[in-house]
Amino acid sequence: MAPWLLWHAVSSTARLSTVFQILIFLPLTLSSLSQPAFLLLSLLLFLHSLVHGTLVLLWGSPALSIMQVPMHPFLLLVCFNAFSEGVHPWLTTASLWWGRILHWSSPGFIVMEGMSSLLVAQRLGQVGKELVGEGEGYQFGLLVAAAAAYVASAWSIVTSYPAAAASPLSSTLLGVALTSLIFLTFIGFGMRRTNVIESSCLALIVAYNVWLCGVDDALVLDPALSYTPLLSNILPHLQTLVNFVSNTLPKPVLFALVYRLVVMHFASRILPTIGADSWEDEAGVDDGWEGRPTSKLTHLLLTYRQSIFVTVYSHLLLLDHSSQVWWRWMNIFFTLAIWSVELLVSNEDDVVTKKWKVD
């Protein structure tokens, strides 16, 4: 086996181990200790990820991904030890303020997720437009895919309706959201500023958020399935760990986490491509695509992606079910509002708009 292939396998395994440790340790601390202990571990993991991202930015060695693997179990042990007896007041204050920061950052996460979802939907619409010009086979396939997305969205909303519209207010919000989506779709079609790929993606986004609004509270986190202390026999301990992973991990939170991180990642990749041709035509710009401010922003986001991962995951775990429901409704209406503004203010004569949007 070539040395570079072995090194790549080791570094990839280290990165997967880091992700798995964060996914397990945070809900483990929340279910087995307390919310202050969970907040303290989240804060320690966030600070460590900031240091790690800074070292990657300044040094850039692939060995950093391997060197950080032992840090997460160490921070977990520090947190368990700190809350095993009397907790120092400074630690309690730090965890309290970190929890407040996570709560205050809820609107920012909603804005980032909504705008990222819209960017990804528009990018898919642009790619679909380019593929349509390749031949009738692509056009037929994309129409079938868009129809399947519409049907899947409608089916998901219908099945989620009893739980998502449990109160008069929530049913009213669902009706307003669906009416807005339908009207905006027809307005976009009439103004020739959207296509079926983009609108079907928006329908899927609305259906996804409605599904999360209807998730039963018992699925989010069940304290009865909490992780038990280490037993003298290793086999029962491993069985307990397996039960914890399979039952206690909040599956709706994991869905929300994966979705939010994926759309933010793709949005960071899409941003530098918007108006790339017009940027490259500017006089005095010699660095090309790499010299664009959005490219530098993308580089920073990817460098500190572990910090974003810890923050987003901690925020989702910290919210109770009712808070998550109302923030989901806010996400739906914010995404639709941004889409409506984009449809109405886009100028057909603008070069960037012509390339980005549908003729």
N, C-alpha and C positions, 0 to 999 in steps of 0.2 A: 504493500500500500504506500502510495506517495506521501511524503511528509505533509505537503500542503493539504491533502485530502484528510489526513488524520487530524491535523490542526483545525480544519474547518468543522469536522464532526465534533471535536471536543468543545469548540467555542459555541456551536449551535446547541449542543446539549446543555452547556452552561446557561445560555439564554433561556432555553425552555425550563430549566430548573429554577431560574429566577422568577419567571412568570408563575410557575406552579407554586412556589413557596409563597408568593404574595397572595395568590388566590386562596390558599389554604390558611395562612397564618392570620389574616385579618378577621375572617368570620370565626375562626377558632378562638381568638381572643375575645371577640364580642360575645360568643355563646358560653364560654367557659369561665370568664372572669367578670368583666363589667364594661360598661360603655366608656368610662374614663381610661381603663386599660387599653381598650381598642383605639381610642383617640391618641393615647401616648405612642402606641406602636405605629399607628399611621403617621404621626408626626416624625418619629425616628426614621421610618422608611422613606418619607418624603425628603428629609434632610440628607439622608445617605444618597438618595437618587440625585439630588442636586449636586453633591460632591462628585458622584460618579460621572454625571453628565458634563460637569466642568472639566474633569480630567480627560474625558473623551474629546472635548472640544479643544483642549490645549495640547494634549499628548497624542491621542488618537491610536493608542496601541490596542490591538485585538486581545491582548492578555487581560485587559481590564474586565472583560465579561466573565473570565474565569476567576479572577481574584476577588470579585464581589460575592461569589456564591456563599462562602461561609458567613458573610455579614448578616444575612437575614435570620438564620437560626440564632446567631449571637444576640441580635436585637430582640428576638422573641424571648430568649432566656432572660435578658435584662428586664424586659417588661414584666414577665412572670415573677421575677425576683423582687421587683420594685413594689408589686401589689400583693406579695405574699404576706406581708405584715403591715405595719403602719406606713402609709404613703406620705412622702415628703410634700409639704404644701406647694412647693414650686412646681412639682410634677403635676399636681392637681390643677394648678392655675394654668400651666402650659397646655394641658389637654383640654381644659375648658375653653381657652381662647382658640385653640385649633378647631374645636367643634363649632365655635361661632363663625370662624372664617369659612368653614365648609358650608355652613348654613347660608351665610351671606353670599357665597359664590354660586348659589342655585340659579339666579337669573343669567349669570355668565355662561354656565354650562348649557342652559336652554338656548341661548343665542348662538353659541358655537355649534351645538348639535343641529339646530334648525337651518342655519346658513350652510353648514357642511352637507346636510341632506339635500338641500336645494341645489348646491353646486354639483353634487354627484348625479342628481337626476338630470340636470341640464347637460352635463357632460355625456351621459348615456344617450340623451336625445340628439346631441351633436354627432356622436359616433354612429347612431342609427341613421341619421340623415346622410352621412358619408357612405354607409354601406348600401343604402337604397340605390345610389348611383352606380353601384357595381353590377347590378343585374336584377332581374325579376325574382330570382330565387331568394336573394337577401330580403327583398321587399315582402315577399310572402311569409318568410320565416319571422321577420320582425312584426308583421301584423298578427301572426299567430301568437307570438310571445306577448305582445301588448294585450291581446284579447285574454290570454291566460292570466295576465297580471290583473286585469279588471275583474275577471271572474273570481280569482283568489282573494282579491280585496273585498269584494262584495260578500263572498262566503265567510271570510273572517269577521267582518263587521256584523253579519247576521248572527253568527254563532256566539260572538262576544256581547251582543246586545243585552241579554238578560242580566249579565253581571255588570257591564259598563254603564248601563242606563238604569241603575237600581233606584235612583231618586229622580224627582221631577226636574231638578236643575241639571243633572248629568244627561238625562234624555234630551233636554232642550239644547244643551251644548252639542250633543251628538248630531241633532237635526241641523243646527246652524252650521256645523263643520261640514257635513255632507252637502248641504245646499250651497255653501261657499265653494266647495271643491267642484261641484257640477257647473255652477255659473262661471267660475274662473276658467274651467276647461273650455267651455263654449266660447267665452270671450277670447281666449288665446287662439282657438281655431279660427274665429272670425277675423281677428287681426293678423293672422298668419305669423304669430310669434311663439308658437309652441307646436308640438306634434304628439302623436299617440304614445310614443316612447316616454317622453318627459311627463305627460299627464298620468300615464299608468304608474310611473314611479312615484308620483305624488300621491296617487290613490293607495299604493302599498305603504307609503309612509304614514298616512292617516290611519289605515287599518292596523298597522303595527302599534301605533300609540293607543288606539282604542282597545286593542287586545291587552296591552299592559294595564290600562285602566280597569279592566275586568278581572285581573288576576286575583285569585282568592288570597285573603290575608294569611291563611295557614301555610301557603306555599312559600312565602317570603322568608320566614325564619321561625323554626319551631324549637323553642328552648328545651322541649322534652328530649330532643335528639342531641343534646349537648355532648361535647367531648368529655370523656371521663379521665381522671388522673392515670398516670402510668401504673400498670399492674405488675406484679412480680413475674408473671408468666408473659413472655413476649407474644405468644400466639393470640391470647385474648386481646392484648393491646393492639396488635395489627388488625384484628377483626373489628375492634372499636374504631380504628382509623378508617377502615374501609366503609363502615356504616356512616361515619361522619361525612366522608367525601361524597357518598352516594345519596344521603338524605338531608344533611344539614346545609350543604352549600345552597344558597338561595338561587334557584334556577332562573326565575324572572330577572333577578339582578344581573346574573351572568349574561343573559340575552341582551339586556340593556347596555351592559358594559361592552360586550363585543360589538354591538351595533354602533355605539357612540365612538369607540376607538377606531373602528373601520372607516366610518364616514369622515371622521376628522383626519385620518391618515390620507385617504384619497383626496379630500379637499385640499390638504397641504400640497399634494402632488399636482392638483389641477390649477391652483392659483397662479403659479408662474407661467402657465401656458395661455392664460387669457390675454389676448392682445399681444402675443409674442411677436407677430410680424410687424406691427406698428412700432413696437419698442426697438426692434432690430433696425428699423429704417431711420431711427433718430441719429442725427450727426453727433459724433463725439463719443459714442458708446462702442467701446472696443471689446468689452468682455462678453458680449452676446448674452445668451440666456443666463449664464452664471452670474453676470453683473447686476441682474435685476433685484430690486428690493424684496420682491416676493420670493425669489429663490433663496435669499439669505434668511428670510423668515422661515421658509420650509426647512432649511438646514438646522436652524435653532430648534424648531419643533421636533424634528427627528432626533436631534441630539439629546433633548430632555424628554423624550417620549416616556421614559420610565417614571419620571415625576408626574407627568400627566396621567399615566396609568394608575399610580397610587392615589392621586387626588380624586380622579373620577370614580374609582372603585370605592374609596372611603366615603365619598359623598353619597353614592347609591346605597351603600350599606347603612349609612346613618339615618337616611330618611325612613319614616314609617310609611305604611301603606297609603294612608289618606293623603299625606304630603306628596307622595309620588304620583297619585292620581291627579291632583290639581296641577302639578307641574307638567304632567303629560298633556292636559288640556291646554295649558299655556303654550306648550311646544307646538301643538297642532295649529293653533290660531296664529302664532308667530310665524310659522313656516308658510301658512297660506297668505298672511299679510305681506311678507317679503316677496312671495311669488306674484301677488297682485300688483305690488309696486313695480316689480321688474317688468311685468307684462305691459303696464300702462306707460311707463316712462321711457322704455326702450325706443331708441330712434332708429328707424329703418335705414336712414342714410348714413349712420355711423359705421365706419369700417369694422371696428371691433365687434359691434353688435351683429353685423351681417355675417361675420365669420362664426361667431359664437352661437347665435340663435338661428332659427329656421327661416328660410326665405318663404 
